[in-house]
Amino acid sequence: MQHPVRSPIATIAAPYAERIGFAQLTRQAFEGVDLQPLRDHLIAKISEGKAHAGEGLDLSLIVQLLGDKQAGLAIQAEVLTFNLLFRSPCAVEKPRLRVLALAAAIDMGGNTPIEFLLEDSDIELLTLYVVDGVGLPEQLPEHDVAIVVASDSEECRQALAVIEQAAPHWPRPLLNRPELVGNLDRDKLYRLLMGIPGLDIPATIHATRAQLSDLLKGLTTCEDIASELHFPMIARPRGTHAGVGLAKLDDAPALAAYLAEREEQDFFVARFVDYASPDGLYRKYRLTMVDGKPYACHMAIADRWDIWYLNAYMAFSEEKRAEEAIFMLDFDHAFAARHKNALDEMSKRVGLDYFIVDCAENQNGELLVFEADNTAVVHNMDSPVVFPYKPPQMRKIFAAFTAMLSRHAKASEEAGAA
């Protein structure tokens, strides 16, 4: 039953379902482990009526990892009708801290993959799903600190609204406040960050198919859609991620061909920024912002502008990996120092305790921001043989994240004792 929002919200030792969890299953898929036998085993247990809710949620994730998103979501929806609280594996028998993650009922990429950040730590993770029509329980599970892990996507809006309503009465520190998560949406972020000295973020504008069709017919102009918009431009269907439907449109014929290939009615458009380095290669960086401080997460180098880590083929180039290693080693005194003012102001305006930034440097040396979100995967799955410089860097990020949780929990405890 949804909490009526009165002060204070009580906590209880709530029953939870154990699960294998996101980190372990995703790692197995990443390493090429065949998950079908486990899937079949869990399906058999469910058919026999012997499976518990945690196994059902694990099955949902496995099915999604095997490529059937809709079937996985259907399983998840069924599981969440009778259980909303789950416990992830913990590295220690007696955790020193309990974290409550507030998640939305969305696909596997729609919530912060917090398990990776807490793996091998002495912190226990409980995940509470906030489901439409159900909301929050009258009494929350016992925890020392809570964090919103639902994303800024439209599918999470209701969950964020429910959490936001209860937030003023939350009994413990609540990180990544729900009203701030919504600012990460592509067409809101540029408004939030525009005007920061040393930071370049193209205006990302919502454009309908009808508007773009009128542009082709000469009934409107790029400037009518957005003052800074012109060819070449970047387009992507609204609501997509990971490069799905992303295209550079050099002129009107390219736009016509793009629309002919797509069925969507809503798009995001933005001016194209050529951020190629003097050597002709593109360099894209992922930063993790923890407690206001930036950390290097990865660096992708490729001969194409539409770059992300997988299509940069970093594992196949010793030269690229050497450059990434230097980027990480010198990050605090080089990249972070060059862009300190821009990064500080960005962190201040975003206001979240934890988020991820995909960025580059434009040809004027400014910090070029592509997007920011709270759900990108920050992990330690890459081979330590191929990427020996990554594990220490990832552990640095994980340590910063757990330290942030501890700081907030301790401050709350001291305030309660005062």
N, C-alpha and C positions, 0 to 999 in steps of 0.2 A: 504494500500500500504506500502511496506517495506521501512524503512528509509534508505536513501542512505549513511548514516554515514558521516556526516559532523559536524563540531563543531560550535556552541553548538546545542544540540537537544532541541527544544522548548517544553513547556508544555502548555496544554490548559485545560479548564474545560470540560472534555469529558463526554458524556452521558454514564450511566452505568445501568445495570439491577440489581434490588434487588433480593436477594435469602434468603431462610431459612438458608442455609449454612451447611457446613460440621459438625461443632461441635454439633449443635442442633439435626440434623438428626442422627448422629452417637450415640449421647447420648441416644436418644429414642430407637434405635436398641439395644444398650448395656443394657438398662433397661427392655427390653422385650416388648416394645410397638409394637403393630401390625401396620406396615407401609403400609399394603395393601390397606386400605381405602383411605389413602392419595395418594397412587400410582394411584388408580382407578379414584380419583377425578381429578388428574392432567392429566391423559390420556384423560378423558372426555373433559377437557378444551382445550387440544390440538386438539382433533377431531372436536371441535366446532369452532376452530380458535380463541379462546379467551385467550390462554396462552401467557405469555411473556417469554423472554429468560431465566430469572432467574428461573422461574418455570420449564422450560425444563431442565436446569442444575440440579435442585433439583431432578427431576424425574430420571435423569441419575444416580445420587447417590443412590436414593432409590432402583432402580432396581438392582444396584450392591450390596447394603446391603442385598437385598433379595436373592442374590445368582446367579444372571444372569449377569455375568461380560460382556459378549459379547454384549448382548442387551443394557446394560447400556452404553457401549462405543459407540455403534451405535447412540444412542440418543444424547450423548455428541457431537459426530462428526457433527451431523445435526445442533445442536444448535450453534456450533462454526463457522458454515458457515455464520451466519448473526449477531453474537454478540460475542465479545471477552473480554469485561470488565464487571466485576460483583462486587457488593458491599455486604459485609457480614453485619449481624446485629451489631449495635454498642450500647454500654450500655448507652451512653450519647447523648443528642441532639446536643451539640456543641463540637465535638472532639477537642482536643488540638494539635493533630498530625495526619497526614494522611500517611499511609504506602501503598506502591504499591508492591504487591507480583507478581513475574514473574513466571508463571506456564507453564508446558508442557501439551499437550493434551494426557494424559495417564490415567490409571485406578486410582481408589480412593486412592491407597496406594503409588502412584508415585510422589506426591508432598508433601512438608513439610506441615503437618496439623497445619498451623499457627493460625487458628481460635481459637484453644484451648489455645494458648499462650496469646492471646489478649482478651479472653472473660472477661467481667466485667471491662475492662479497659476503659480509656477515649481516646482510639486510634481508628481511623477509618481505616478499611481494604478494599482496592480495589485489586482485583485479575485480572491481565491481562494475558490471555492465548497467548503463542507464538506458533503459528501453522505452520507446515511445508508448505512452498509455499506462506505463507502470511507474516510471520515475524512481525516486530515491526511497529507501525504506524509512520508516519512522525512526528507527534507531540504527545508526551507522555501525559497521564493524569496527572493533577496536583498532586504532592505528596511532602512530606518532606524528605522521605527516602525510598529507594527501597531495596528489598531483593529477591535473587534468591531462589525459592522454588522447582524448578525442580530437580530431583534426578540425580544420576550418571548412571542410567540405559541406555541401548542402545537406547531405545525408546525416550530418552530425548536429545540425542547427538546433533541433528539438532537445537533444541531450544536453547541449551547451546551455540552452535556455533554462532547463530544469536545474542544472548545477548553479547557474548564475543566481537564480532565485533563492537558493539555499545558502549561497556563499557567505552572506553577511552573518549567518548564524553558525558557521562551521566551527566545530569544537577544537580543531587542531589547525596548524598552518596548512593553507591551501595554495599550492604552487601552480604556475601557469594558469592564472585566473581565466575563467571561461570567456569573459567579456573582451579579453585581450587576444585570445586565440583567433577570434573572427577577423581580426585586422590583417591576418596573413593571406587572405584571399588575394588573388593576383590583381584584381581591379581596385583593391583598397590599399595594398601595400605601397604602391608608388605614391599615392596621395599622402600617406603617412611619412614617407621618407624624402619626398621632394624638397629641394632647397637646402639639403645638407651639403656644406662645402666639401669638395673632394669626393662626392658620391654621385654616380650617374645611374639613374634607374629610368628606363623608358616607360612612358605612360602606357599601361595595358588597359585597353578599352574593350568593353563588351560591344560587339557588333552582331546584328541579326543577319540571317541569310538575305532577307529582303533588302537591308541596307547595302550589303555587298553587291547584290544584284543590281541595285540602282546605281552603284558606282560604275559597274560595267556598262550600263546603258547611258552613262553620262548625265544622269538625273541628279547626281550629287558628286561631291569631290572628297578626296582623302581628308582635307582640312575640315570638311563638314562633320566628319566622324570624330576627329581629334585634331587639334591645332597643329601638333607636331608630326602627324602621320603622313607618310609619303611612301612611294615605291623606292627601293625594295622594302617590303614589310614582312613581319613574322605573323603567322596565323596558326591557331590551334583551336580545336573544338573546346568549348567551355566544359570544365569538369574533368578533363583528361590530365594525366600525368605521365612521367617517364617517356616523354617524346612521342606519345600516341597522337597522330594527326598533325604533328608539328611540321611546318613547311616555311621556306623562304620564298616569297612571291616577288619576282623582279619587276613584273609589269601586269597590265590588265589581262593579257592572254593567259598568263600563269595563274591569276586569280580565277579566271573562267574555268581552267582545267581543274583547279583545286576544288571548286564548288561542285563540278561535275562528278568528282570522285567521292565526295563526302555526302552523307545523308543528314548530318546534324543541322539544327536550325539556329544555334547560338555559337558564337566564336569569340575568342580573344584575339585582338590584333595589336601590334606594337611596331614601332620603327625598328628596322634592322640596324644593329651596331656591329661594324666590322672590327672585332677586337683581336685580329691577328697580330702576333708579335713580329718584329723585324725579320725573323727567319721564316716567316710565312706560316708558322704553326700557331694553333690556337691552344691556349692554356686556361683551363677552367678549374676553379678551386671549390672545395666544400669545407666550410668552417662550422664548427660547433661552438655555440655561444652558451657558456655555463656561468650563471651568477654574474653576468656582465662581462666575462672575460672570453676572448676568442681562442680557439684551439684549432690547429690544422687537422683536418680529417682525411682529405686526400687531394691529389692534384692529377688531373687528366690532361694529356697532351696528344693532340691529333692534328691532322691536316684538313679537318672539316669543322665548320662552325657549330653544327648541331651535335655537340659532344657530350657524352656522359662516360662514366668510368669504364663501362663494359665495352663500348665501341672504340675506346682509345687503345685497347689491346696492350695495356701497360705490362702485362705478364710476359709479353713477347719481345720487349725491348729493354735491354740492360741500360741503354743510354737514358731512356725516359725514366726508368726507376731510379737511376742515380740522381737525376734532377729532382724527382719527387722526394728522395731522401734528404737532399740538401734543403729543399723547401721546408720540410718538417723540422730539421735540425736547427735551421736559422730563423724559424718562423717568428719568434718573439722579437728578435732584433732586426728583422728584415721586413717581411710582408706586414706583420701586425704593427710594427713601428711606423712604416710608411703611411698606413691607413688608420692610425690610432684615433685621430679625432673623428673621422667618419664612422668607424666601428663603435666608438663610445656613444656617439649621438644616435646611431641606429639602435643600439641596445637600449638606450634610454627611451626612445620613442616606441619601440616594440613593447618593451616592458615585461616580457616573459622571462622567467627564470632559466628556461632551457629552450633553445630553438636552433635550427640549422639554416645556414645561408649558402646558396650556390652563387658564385660570383666569378669575376675575372678582373683584369685591368684593361681599361680602354686605351686607345692610342695616345691619350693625353696623360696617362698615368693615374687616372682616377679609379676608384673602386667602382666597378660595374656590377650592379646587383641584378641577378636574373630572377631569383625567387627566395622566399624564406618560408619555412614550415616547421612543424614540430613532430613530423612523422617519418622523416627520412631515416633509413637504417644506418646507424653508427655501430659497427661491429668489429670483431676481431677474428673473422673467419679466414682471412687470406693466409696463404701458406707462409710460415715464418722462414722457410728456405728461400722462396722466391722474393719475399718482401720482409727481410730481417729487420728493417727499420720501423715497421708498422706496429708490432706488438707493444713496444715501449710507448709509442705515441698514443695508442688506444687505451693503454692502462692509465696514462696521464689523464685522458678525458674521463674515464670511468671513476678515477680517484676524485677528480674535481666534482663529478656529479654526486657521488656518495658524501663527499664533504659538505656539499651544499645542503643535502637532505639533513645531515647531522646538525649543521649550524641552525637551521630553522627549528628542528625538533628541540634542540637545547635551549634556544631563545624562548620557545613556548613554555618549556618546562620551568625555566627560571622566572618567567613572567607569572606563571601560575603559583609559584612558591612565594612570590613577593607579597 
